[in-house]
Amino acid sequence: MKHTEIKKGMMIMTKSNPQSSLPNVECKVMDNLTRGHTRLVESPCVNGGTELGSIYTTDMEFVRVDNNWLKIQHSPKADELIAMRRSMGF
């Protein structure tokens, strides 16, 4: 599934690498902004609650569709953005 096909209310799993803004976390998508490089998500807090925040679409690894986790496909442009962020230390 492409990251542009992810809709509000879907659950996503972030990448597990340390460069991810939220490594290995299950989050709920809270917007329908499919054209940008960030999405608003609701993520769990350490204290047990939840919080809203934005994450890069390149930090998303899986999306849950019909109780199955599908790998998210990123464009070559997104791969360039990943390389650029890594070169800056993010």
RAPE-V492240 format. One record per residue. N is the residue number from 1. RES is the residue in one letter. OMEGA is omega in radians with two decimals (none if undefined). D_LAST is the distance of its C-alpha to the last C-alpha in whole Angstrom. Layout:
# RAPE-V492240
n->N res->RES omega->OMEGA d_last->D_LAST
n->N res->RES omega->OMEGA d_last->D_LAST
This chain:
# RAPE-V492240
n->1 res->M omega->3.11 d_last->25
n->2 res->K omega->-3.12 d_last->23
n->3 res->H omega->3.10 d_last->21
n->4 res->T omega->3.14 d_last->23
n->5 res->E omega->-3.13 d_last->26
n->6 res->I omega->-3.06 d_last->24
n->7 res->K omega->3.10 d_last->26
n->8 res->K omega->3.11 d_last->26
n->9 res->G omega->3.12 d_last->27
n->10 res->M omega->3.09 d_last->26
n->11 res->M omega->3.10 d_last->24
n->12 res->I omega->3.05 d_last->21
n->13 res->M omega->-3.14 d_last->19
n->14 res->T omega->3.13 d_last->15
n->15 res->K omega->-3.09 d_last->14
n->16 res->S omega->-3.11 d_last->14
n->17 res->N omega->-3.08 d_last->11
n->18 res->P omega->3.13 d_last->9
n->19 res->Q omega->3.13 d_last->6
n->20 res->S omega->-3.14 d_last->8
n->21 res->S omega->3.06 d_last->8
n->22 res->L omega->-3.04 d_last->12
n->23 res->P omega->3.00 d_last->13
n->24 res->N omega->-3.11 d_last->16
n->25 res->V omega->3.06 d_last->18
n->26 res->E omega->-3.06 d_last->21
n->27 res->C omega->3.08 d_last->20
n->28 res->K omega->3.13 d_last->23
n->29 res->V omega->-3.04 d_last->22
n->30 res->M omega->3.14 d_last->24
n->31 res->D omega->3.08 d_last->24
n->32 res->N omega->-3.12 d_last->25
n->33 res->L omega->-3.00 d_last->23
n->34 res->T omega->-3.07 d_last->23
n->35 res->R omega->-3.05 d_last->22
n->36 res->G omega->-3.14 d_last->19
n->37 res->H omega->3.07 d_last->15
n->38 res->T omega->3.09 d_last->15
n->39 res->R omega->3.06 d_last->17
n->40 res->L omega->-3.12 d_last->19
n->41 res->V omega->3.00 d_last->19
n->42 res->E omega->-3.09 d_last->21
n->43 res->S omega->3.13 d_last->20
n->44 res->P omega->3.08 d_last->22
n->45 res->C omega->3.10 d_last->21
n->46 res->V omega->-3.09 d_last->22
n->47 res->N omega->3.08 d_last->25
n->48 res->G omega->3.11 d_last->27
n->49 res->G omega->3.07 d_last->26
n->50 res->T omega->3.07 d_last->24
n->51 res->E omega->3.08 d_last->22
n->52 res->L omega->3.10 d_last->21
n->53 res->G omega->3.13 d_last->17
n->54 res->S omega->3.06 d_last->15
n->55 res->I omega->3.06 d_last->13
n->56 res->Y omega->3.08 d_last->11
n->57 res->T omega->3.12 d_last->14
n->58 res->T omega->3.05 d_last->12
n->59 res->D omega->3.09 d_last->11
n->60 res->M omega->-3.14 d_last->15
n->61 res->E omega->-3.11 d_last->17
n->62 res->F omega->3.02 d_last->21
n->63 res->V omega->-3.14 d_last->23
n->64 res->R omega->3.10 d_last->26
n->65 res->V omega->-3.12 d_last->29
n->66 res->D omega->3.13 d_last->33
n->67 res->N omega->3.03 d_last->32
n->68 res->N omega->3.10 d_last->30
n->69 res->W omega->3.13 d_last->26
n->70 res->L omega->3.11 d_last->25
n->71 res->K omega->3.12 d_last->22
n->72 res->I omega->3.13 d_last->21
n->73 res->Q omega->3.12 d_last->21
n->74 res->H omega->-3.12 d_last->18
n->75 res->S omega->3.04 d_last->19
n->76 res->P omega->3.09 d_last->19
n->77 res->K omega->3.11 d_last->17
n->78 res->A omega->3.09 d_last->15
n->79 res->D omega->3.06 d_last->14
n->80 res->E omega->3.12 d_last->14
n->81 res->L omega->3.09 d_last->11
n->82 res->I omega->-3.13 d_last->9
n->83 res->A omega->3.14 d_last->10
n->84 res->M omega->3.12 d_last->9
n->85 res->R omega->3.12 d_last->5
n->86 res->R omega->-3.13 d_last->5
n->87 res->S omega->3.11 d_last->7
n->88 res->M omega->3.12 d_last->6
n->89 res->G omega->3.11 d_last->4
n->90 res->F omega->none d_last->0
